[in-house]
Amino acid sequence: MPHAAIAPSLVEILRALPATELARTTERLGLKTDPRMRLDAPSQVARLLVSAPELRDLHRLPPPTVELLHRIAEKGGLLTVAAIPPAAEPLLQRSLLFVRGRKGAFELVFPAAPLLTLKPWDGEDPRSLRALLATTTAEAQLSIASHYLGRPATPPHTIALEAAWEALGDPARLRKEIEALAPTERRVLEAVEAEGGEVYTEELLELEREPMRLRSASGSMPSRRGTGFALERRGFLIPLHPNRHVVPTEVSRIVSARTNAEREVARAQVVGLLAGEDFAPRRARFSFDPAPLTMALVLAGRESGADVKPGIGTPKSLITKLSTRFGRDPQAVALLLSLSRAIGLWDPHAGNLAAPPGSEAMDALPGLLFRAWQRGGAWDEARPESEMLRLAEGARDASVVEKIRALLLETLVDLAEPSAVGAGKAKHDDAPATAAWIPWRSLAAYLERDARMPGLARALRRWAGRVGLPPPSPLDIIHRIVVESLPALGIIDLGDEPVGDAEPGAAGDLVLRLTARGRALLATGKVDAPVAPAKSLRNDATPVASKFVDSQVLRIGRSARISNIFAVAPFVDIGRTEDALDLLLAPATLARALSTGIEADALRVRIEALAPLPDAVSRTLAQASVVLGRCEVVPASGFLWVDDASVRELLATRKSTQDLFVNPSPPGGLLIGATIDIDKLVRRCRAVGVEIIHEGQVLRATTTSGFTPIVRTTPAAGMPRMTPAAGTVRARK
C-alpha cells in the first residue's frame, strides 16, 4: 500500500489485506458478507465497519483511546509514533485503526471513512473541512461525493465521501481545484469570503443573482443549477442546517491569499512609519515561554484533586486558586488550562511515553498550545466567557474568531521587520531576530482599512444574533487577542509607555512586537505553517537538557519528555515557572514518596530519566533504600489480655485451645485467630477453667457468634479480658 500525505480509504486498506486476514477480521467482529452481492467482500466489510456504534458514540471507548483518536484525526489520519500505544488496542481490535512501519517507526493509519464519521471535538477548528463534512446535511454529503466519484453516490455517506476527501484533504490538489474554477464561481466564492466566510441563503442568492424561486419551512432554498450549488458540490461552500453556507478554513486560506496584493499600499505606509521612528518603550512587559507555566498548572491541578471533568468547563475556583498560587493573571491561567486540556495534558493517561502528548518534548509544547488556540475550538475571544467548554455541547456555536486571528497574525508577519536596535537583537545566531515595536494605533488603522473587516463585522453580527449576545467589533476582539491571548502564549511583548505626543494613560500608548518565539512559529508567514523546529525556539534561561541547579532544584530542559515529568510529579514540589520550570526534590518530598509505596530504586530511575542525580539526592535515596528489618502482618480477630503468665501458658499449650491463637503472640496476651468463632473460643477456654470478660461482663457460649453480655460479675485475678479487633488485616511482607 503506497504512502500518502492523507489517510487512504478504508476500502483500499481492506483490499490490500491478505484474504486470510480479512476472513479473520470478519470472524472476530461477527460480520457477515453476501457473496451474491455485486460489491466485493472488502467493500461490504467497509460498510459494516463505518456503521460501528463506537464511531458515533465515542463514550463507548476508553478515554485514552478517544484522546489518541483525536490526535490522529488532527494529523489527517496519519500519526507516526515510536511504539504502538496501549490505547490503540480497542481500535485495532475493531479494525478501525491500522499500523504500518515507516523509517524505523510506526505509523497509525485512521482511514478516511471513519475519520469523516467523527463528530467535532474540543480543540478542533469547527470550520475545518473535516468538521463541516461530518456535520453537513446528508443531501450535501451525497452531492459532494457524487461530484468527485463521477457517478451517483450511494449510502453510507462516509464511504462515498472518501473520493472527495482524497481531493479536498490534499492542500496541493485543493489549490488546483480552486484555481480551475470558472470566473463566475470564483467571483461568488471570493464574495462569500469577503462577507466573513459565511452567508445565509438569501445573501447567497443575491451574490449569484439568482431569483428566489424555491422556499421551504426554513426559508429560501438555492437552485440546484446555480453557482452556489456548483460550489457546494465541490466542497468549497458547505451548507449547514437550516440556511447557512460556510467556507471551510482550508478553502478560505487559499481564496483570501488572492487579495493580499490589495493591502500592499497600506502596508507600505505603516512600514515607512515604523522605519522612520523608534517606538521602543521605556517600560515593557516581556512574554515568557508558556510551556513551564502550563506544565506547572497541570501538575498543580492534578495535585489539588479538583474535579475537572472532560467536556465541561474548568472550575473557576481552580482557576482562581492556581492564579493566586503562581501570581499570574486569571485570564492567562484560564487560557492555558483550556488549551492544555484541548491537547490532552489533563487526560489520566497523558504520561504514556509511546503516544502524544506524553511522547512530546517540552520544546514542542508552545507550538502545540499555539495551534490549539489557532484552531479556535477551545477558546473564543468573541464571547465574554472565552472558554468554549463552559457552554453546553449543543450550544458551542463558534464565531469567526479563527478568521480574525488569521488576519491579525498575517498582519503582524507583514509589518514585523527585524530590529537592529540593541534590545531587539536575537540572542542566538540560529534564532530569528525580534521584530520592531509597532504602535497599536498604526496597527488598528491598518486593520480597519483591510477589505475583509466589513465582512467579518457582518459575520459577527449574524453570529451574535444566533447565540443571543451583543455583537462585538472585530477591532475589539483583536485588541483582546493582543492584550490577553498572545502575551500568554509568548507570541508578543507589550509596552505601556506613551507614544509620540500621546498623554500617559491615553488609548494610543500601547506598543507591541513579535517575540523570537512568535517569529519562529510564524516563520513562513502562513497561519497554517508547521510548528517551527526546536532550535528556533531556544531561550537562554532554559537549558537544552534538564539539570540540577543545586542539590534540591531540578530545572527542566527543552528536551525533557512530558511523560517523564509526569512520572516525577508525585514526589516533587513546583518552584519558579517564569522562564523555566523548576521542580524541588527536598528530603521531605522524597520521604513522602517513599511513604506512598514507591521504591527508592523506582524513584532513582524516574529522576535519572530527566537528569543525572547529584550526590546529595543520591545519598538520600541510598539511605532510604536501606532495610533495617522486616515485619509481618498477621490477621487476627481479637486480643486476649492475660496478666497471669501461667494462665497464658495454659491456653497456649493445651491441645484443645492452642489452635485458637496465633503463635507466637506478643507478651501480655494472646492473639485470636482470624477465623475463630467467639462461641468456640468461650467454650474451649471454659473447658479448661478459664473465663473471658468483655467490657466487664463474663462471656458465655451462645448459639450466636456475637458478644452476648450477661450479668456483670467481678473478674477473678488473672481472668483474661478480650479486646475485639476492628477487622481482619491482609497479611503481607
N, C-alpha and C positions, 0 to 999 in steps of 0.2 A: 504494500500500500504506500503510495508516494506521500512524502511530507508536504504539507501545505501551510500557508500563512493563516488559514482559518480552519475551524474544525470540519472534517469531512462529514458526509451524510451518513446516517445510520444504516441505510440500505447498502451503501458502498462498503462499510466496515463489515457488515454481516456477510456480504458476498465474498469478501476476502478471507473469511474464516474457513478452515477445512470443514468438510461435510460432517466428520465425526464430532468436531467441536460444536457445530451448530446443532447437531442432534442432541448432544449432552445439555446444551443450553435450553432447548425446548423441553427436555425431560425434567431438568431441575426446576424450571419455573412452572411446569404443568401447562405449557402452551400446546395447542393443537392446530395443526395446519391441514388444509384440504388439498390433496393432490389434483382434484378435479378443477380447481380454480385456475384462471388464466395467469394469475400472479405466481411468481416463483416462491419457494419457501422463504428466502431471506426477506422478501417484501412483505409476506404475511407476518413473519415474526416481528418485523419493524413496526407494523401497525398495531400489533398486540403490546409491544413494549411501551410505545408512547402513550398508551391508554392506562398505564400503571397509576394507581391512586397516589403513590408516593410523589410523583411529579407535580400533581395539582394540590396536594396537601403535604407540605414538607414537614409538618409536625409528626408525621409517621416515621420520619428518620431521626436518628440521634442528633443532638445539637452539633457535635463536632463534624458530622457528615454534612450537615446543612451549611456550616461555615466553609468547609472545604469546597462544596459545590458552588457557593457564591464566588469564591476566589478563582475557581476555574472558569466560571462564566464571565467574570470581569476580564479575563485574558483571552476572550473569544473562543473558549472551549479547549484551549491547549495550555497546559501548565507543566513546566519542567521542574522536577524535584530530584533531590539526591537519593531518596529512598521512598518507597511506597508507604504512605502514612496509614496507620490502622483505621483512620476514619473513612478511608476509601473502600473498606471491605463490604459494607452494605450495598454500595453502588456496583461494585464488581460482581457480587452475587446476583444482583438483579439484571446484569448485562446492560446497565445504563452508562457505565464508565469502562474504558478500555485503556490498556497500558502498552506502550511500545518503547524500546530502547533507542536512545539518540545521544551520540557523542559521550558515552560513558555515564549517562544519567537516564532517568526515566521520564517519559512524557505521558501525562494523564490526558486522555482524549475524551471529551464530552461531546457527543455528536450534535449536529445542528438541530435535529428534530426535537430531542428532549430539551435542548438549550432554549428553543423558542416556545416551549411549553411553560417554563418557569414564570411565575408572577414576579413583578418588580419587588425588590427588597430594599432595606435601609442601606443607604450609601450608594446605590446605583443612580445614574442620571435618569430621571423619569422621562426625559425627552430623547433618550438614546434610541437608536433604530431597533435594537433588540426589545427594549421595553415597550415601544409603541407597536411593534408587530405582534407582541404577545397579548396586548390589551385592546387592539382594534377589533372591529366587528368581524364576524365570520364571513360576511359577504365581501368585505375588503380583503381578507386573507386569501380567499379563493380567487379574487380578481388579480391580486399581485402574483399569486402562484401561477395562474393561467398565462399571464404575460411572459414570465420567464421560462415556463415549460414549453410554450409554443403550442399548447393544446388545452382543452378544458381540464381543469384540475378537479380531482375527486377527494372527498374526505378520507382520512383525517387531515386537517388543515396543516398541522406541523410537518407532516411528511411532504405535503405538496409545496410547502414554503422552503424546502431545502435548496431547490434550484435558485430561488430568489435570494436566499442568504449567501449562496456561493458568489453571487454578483454584488450584492449590496454590502456584504461583510468585508470585502476586499477594498481598501481605500483606493488602490490604483484603478481597479475596474469601475468603482463608483464614480471616480473623476471622469473617466472616459464616457460613461453613460450620461453624465450631466452635460459634458461638452458636446455630445451628439444630439442634444435636444433641438427641436425646431425653434426658430426665433420667437414665435408666439408663446410656446410653452416656457421658454427661458424668461420671457418678459413677465409672465404671470408668476413664475417661481420667485423671481427677484422682487416682484411687487409684494408678494406674501412675506418674504424675508424682511422687506422694508417696513412691513406692518408689525414687526416683532416676532415673526415666525409662526404666527397663529392668527387665524381668521375664522369668522362664522360663515355659515353657508351663504347668507345674503351678501356678505362682503366678497366672498369668492366669486359669486355670480356677477357682481358688479365689476370685479377686476377683469374677468374674462368676457365681460359684455354679453352675458347670456341672459335672456329673459327668464323670469321666474315662472316657469310653466307648471312645475310639479310641486305639490305641497303634501305634507303629511301631518300627523298629530304633533310632531315635534318642530314643525316649521318647514321652510323651503327645502327642496331636495335638488342637488345638482344633476344636470343632464348627463346621461351615460355616453354622450357623444361630444361633450365639451372639453375644453382644455384642462379644467380641474380634474376631470375623471382620467384624462391621459396621464397626468402627474401622479394621481393616486395609484393607478395600476402599475406604475413603475416604482412605487415605494418612496417617492420624493415628497409626497404630501399625504400624511396618514390621517384618515378620518377617525374621530373619536365620538362616541355617543354623547349627546344626541345630535349636535350640529356644529362640531368644532373640527377644524382641519389644521394639523400641526406639521411643521417642517422638522424632520429629525435633526439631531445635533450634528451628525456626520455630514448630512447634506448642507446644513446651514454654514458650516465652516468653509465648504468649497464655494458656495454661492456668494457669501459675504466677502471672500477674498477678491472677487472681481471688482468690488467697489473701493478697494484700498487706494487706488490711484487718485481718487477724487479728494482724498484728505491730504495730499502732498503739499498743497498751498498753505493750508492752516498749520501743518506740521513745520514747514519752513519758517513761518513767523515765530512759533514758540521756540524752536531750536535757536533761532537768531537771538531771541530774548535771553535764553539761558547762556548762550555763548558770550553775550556782551556784559554780563554781570554775574558776580559770585553771590549766590543766595545761601551760602553755608551759615547756619545759625550759630549763635554763641552758646546755646544750650540745646541738647538733643537727647531724645530717648532712644537708645540703641536697642535693636531687637536681638534676642538670644535664639540659639538653636532650640526648636520646640521639642526635640527628642528627649533630653534629660527630664524636663518637667513632665512630659507625657508619661514616661515610664514611672516617674515618682508618683504621679496621680493614680496610675493603675495599681501600683504596689500598695499605696496607702488606702485606696478604695477596697482592695481585697483584704487588707489587714483590718479595716474597720468593721467588716462583716455586714456592710449595708446591703439591703435587698435591692439589687439592680437587676430587674427582670428584663429578658430580651423582648424587644419590640415596644417597650414602654419607656417614657422619658426618664432621664436621670433625676433622682430625688433632689429637690432644691436644698434640703438640709445637708446632703452630702457635698453639693457644690459650695455652699457657704462654709462648711467645715474645712474642706480642702483649701479653699482660697484663703481662709484665715491662717491655716497651718503653714502654707508656703508663701504667704504675703503677696499673692497675685490677684489681679482683677477678677472678680467673679465671672464676668463675661468671657474673658480669655480662658478661664478654667472650664466653663461650660462648653466652649467651642472645642477644646482639646479632648474633653471627655466624650463628647458626641462623635468626633472623628475617630478617636481611638476605638470606640465601640463599633463604628462602621467598618474598620479594617480588621476587627476580630480580636483585639487585645484583651477584651473582657471575657472572652469565651473561656470556660473552665479548662479546655484543652489547648489553650494558646501556647503552652510551654512545650508542645511537641516539636522536636528538632527536625523532623522529617518533612514538615509541611508549614506553609506560611500561616500566621505571621511569626511563629517560633523560629523558623529557619532563616529569617531575615536578620541582617546586621543592624546595629544602631545607626549606621551611616545612611541606611535606606529609609529610616523612619520619617525624616522630614518630607521626602518625596511622596511616601505613601499617604501621609496626612494631607499634603497639598493636593494630591489627585482626588482624594475622597472629598475634600472641600470643593474642589473644582467641579466635580460631577453634580453637586447640588442636591443629592438625595437625603443628606443627613442634616444640613444646615441651610437656612433660607433667611437672609438678611431683610427680605421684604416683609417679614412677619414681626410683630412686636416680640413674640417668643420664638426665637430663631430656630430652636431645636425641633426638627420635624417629628421626632419620636413622642413629643408631648401631645400630638394630635391622634385621634382615633385613626385606625388603619384606613378606613374608607374615606376619611376627610383630608388625607395628605395630598392635596392638590398643589403641586409645585408651581411657583411663579416663573417668570422669565429671568430669574436671577442668574442662571447659568450664562445667558447671553450677555447680561450686564457685566458679569465677571470677565467674560472673554473680551468684551470691548475695553474694559479697564486695563487688563493685562497687555493686550495688544498696544494700547496707547502708551503704557509705561515702557514697553520694549521700544516703541517708535521714538520716544522722547529721551530715553536714557542714553547718555553718552559717557564714556569713561572719563573720570575726573583726574586731572593731573595735579590737583592740589594735594598737599602732603597727607591730610587726613583722609582723603578719598582714595588713596592708592591701596591696592591689594597687598596683603602681607605675604602672599605666596606667588611664586612665578607661574605656577600652573593653575591658579585660581583667577577667575575673571575680575577685572577691576571694578571697584564700587562706582555706581552711577553718580551723576551730578545731582545736586539738590534742585527740586522742582517746586515752585510756589503752587499752593493749592489753587490760587486764583487763576493762574495760567492754565493749569490742568483742567479746571472746571470750564473755563472758556473754550478750550479746545474740544472738550467732550460735548458741550452744548451745540457746537457747530457741526458735529458729526451727523451724517444723513440718517443714521439708524436711531437716533434718540427719539424722534416723534413716534416711530413705530413701537419702540419699547414702552413709551408712555401710554400709548393706546392699549397695548397688551396688558400692562399693569392695571389699567382701569377696568378692563374686562375681567381680569383675574380677581381683582378686589370685589367686583360685583358678585362673582360666583361664591366667594368664601365669606362675604359679609364683613369686610374690613375697609377702613378708609383707604382710598387709592394713594399709594406712596409715589413720590417723584423719583425718577431714575437717578437724578443727581444726589438726592438724599441717601439713596441706597449705596451709591458709590462712595459718598462721604463716610457712611457707616463701615463699609468694607475697608476703606483706607485707615480709619481711626481704630477700628476694633479687630477685624479679622486678619488682615495682612501682617500687622505687627505681631500678633500672637503666633502666626505661622513662621515668623522670622524672615518675611519677604521684604519688608520695607522698614526704614528708620524714619522717625518723625522728629521735626524740630519745632519748637514753640516760641521762637523769638520773632519780633516784628520784622516785616519785610518792607524795605524801601521807606516810604513816608507813613506807613500804617502805624496807628497808635497801638501800644501794647494791649493785648487782650482783644483786638479787633478780629473780625472774621477772616481777614486775609493774612494773618500772621502764621499760618501753618505751612510748613515746607516738608517735603518728603523725598526719599531717594530709595532706589532698589539696593538691597544688600548684595554682597558677593554670593550669598546663598540663593537669593532671588534671581540673580542674573544666571546662575548655574542651572536652576530649574527651568528658566525660560531662555536658554542659550540659543535655541534656534529661532526664537521669535514666534513660535507656534504654541497655541494653547494646548494642543494635543501631543506635544513633544514628549518623548520618553523621559523618564527620570534621569537626571544627569549622573555621570559616573561618580563614584565615591570620592575620588581625589579632588573633584572640583568643589566639594562641599566642606573642605577642611577648615578647621578653626585652630588657632594657636593653642588655646586653652584646653582643647580636647585631644588627648593622645590617640594615636592610631590603635595601640593595644592597651588593654587595661593594666593598671599597675597600682601598687600600694604606695601612696604618697607619704605615709608613716605607718607605724605598727598597727593602727586600727582603722585607717581610712583607705578604702578601695575605690579608686577613680575609674569609672567605666569608660573604655575607649570606643572609638568608632567601629572597630572590627568585632566587638562583642556581639554574640548572638543573643537574640531576645529570649530564647528558651533557656540559655544559661543564666540569664539574670533572674528569670522566674524561679530557677532551681535554688538560688541562694536567698530568695526573698523571705522564707520563714525564719531565718536567724540573723537578719541584718536590720539595722535602723537606717533611715534615709537622712542624708546630710544635705549639702548645698545642691541646688539644681539650676543655677544660672547658666553657666557656660559648659558645665559638665555635671554628670551625676555621680555623687559621692555616696558610697554605702559604708556604714560604720559596723565593724566587727569587733565589738568590745567583748571582754571576758563574760560579762553578764548576758549578752546576746548568744554567745556560744553555749553557755550553761543552759539558757532557756531552750535552745535547740536540742541539746542532749536530753533534757528533761521530757521532751515530747517523743522520745524514742528514736531519734536519728543517730545512727552510729557515728563515732568520730572519724572512721575511715570514709564514710559517705560524705561527711562534711568536707573533708580534705579534698576528695575528688571533685565536688561541686565547685569549691573555691578555685582549685587549680585549673578548672576548665576556663576560668576568666583570667587569672594572673598567678604567677609563682608566689608561694607563701613566704612571708617574711619570717625571720627566726622567732619573733615573739608569738605570733599566731601558731606557728608550727609547734613550739614548746607547749602552748596552752592545749592544743589538740592532743599532743602526746601524753600530757598529764591526765587529760580527761579520759583517754583510752585505756589507762592502767586499771586492771581489775584487782581490787583489794580482797574480794571474797565473793561467795555466791550464796544466795538464799533460795529456799524452796517454798513455794506456796502450796499449802495442803488444804483441801476442802474439809470443812467441819461444820457441824450444825449447832454446836454449843461448847461451853467450857464448864467443867465441874471444879469449883474451888474446894480443895480438900486440905485442910490445915494439918490434919494428923497424918504423919508420914506412914504409919502402919496401916491406916485405912486406905491410903493411896496405893501402897504396895499390895494390899489385899485385892483391890479391884483390878489392878494392872496384871496380876499374876494368876488369879483364879481362872480356870478353864472356861467357866460359864460367863465370865464378864470381860475377859481380856480382848475379845474380838469387838467389843463395843467402842474401844478407844483407839486413838492414833498413837502409835508407838514409834519414836519416843514422844512424850508430851512434855511441855515446859514445866519447870519447878512450880510447886504450889497448887497443882491441879492436874486434870486430865482433859484432853480434847476429845469430844464426842465425834464419832464418825459421821460423814456427811449423809449416809443413807440409813442411819439408825433411827428407828421409830421410838418416840418418847415412852410409849407403853412398854416396849421391850426393855428399854433402859431402866425404868422404875421397877418392873417385875423382877428382872435378873439381879439388880442391886439389892432389892429387898430380900431375895432368896438367900443372899449371903450375909444378911443382917445389917444392911446399910440403907438408910432412908435419905431421900433427896428433898431439899427445900427449895422452893421458888417463890421469891417475894414474901418470905416469912411464913409460908404455908408448906406443909408436908404433902408431897405429891403421891397419889395412889394410882395404881393401874386401872384404866377405864377402857371402854370399848372405842373411844375416840383417840385421835392422835395429837390433840392439842393439850395445852396446860389446863388442868382442871383444879381450881382452888378448892380446898376443903377447910375444915375447922382449923383455925390458927393454933399452933402449939409452940411451945418453947423448944427451940432446937437444942439437942444434946451436944455436949462438947465433941468436937471432931466430926459432927454430922456434915456431909458435903452439901454445898449450895451450888445451884446451877444457874449459869448466865446464858440465855439463848443467843445464838448468833443471828445477825441480820439476814444472812443468806449464805449460800454456798459460793465459794470463790474458785474459779477455774485455776487449776494448778499449771504453773509454767516455770521454766528455769530462766 
